[in-house]
Amino acid sequence: MHPLSVREYVYKRLENLTLIVSQRYTSEFLDTHSFRTIIMKLIPVITIIPLTTLFATAAYAQEVFFTTTAKMDLIYDDCTQTLDGPGAPACSNLAGKYKTIGDFPGYVCGFGGIEYGAPQCGACFQLTYTNPTTKVNSTIYVTAIDHVDRGFNIGSKAMKALGHDAYEQAYQSGGTNLTSTIVNYDKYCGKLPPGCRV
């Protein structure tokens, strides 16, 4: 929602990583190769630098992708939904800058494990769907503003932006398999036009 310093950006990544590892917000698992690569890079200096600093640095230096699931929720298509009052999303602390869902650049989403005022409020996630037939990747960027039990919930417009196959999978089976990673807000989500008005 505002320019992040390197320190703030690093710690957003750290908290996202530890949230997923500790609470296992999806039933899927970490990308084993990526996680192992990070750990191997940490071993030579693990006795010198605090472990939390090492994880934060590794997460900042290298994208860490997670296998997860996205479901459709039409509330995220409602441009008039306010961030405070009845039915407001968990991140109502963002209402100082964004009054409604329609004010956000790009698409918004519910994110597993997020609570009111959590560091993940306002975080930007890259969601990528791979068509199982064509192997073509489709990517969108979403801003986390709400709590869901597992994975991600996104609006129908965001799901359609991932492709017809992703939309059909979510519509018929209740969820779409994809990969996610947290990215810099200003570089990705912040530059987008309001997604719910598309």
Summary of the structure (lengths in Angstrom):
residues: 198
radius of gyration: 16.7
end to end distance: 20.5
largest distance: 52.1
contacts: 642
relative contact order: 0.19
helix: 39%
strand: 24%
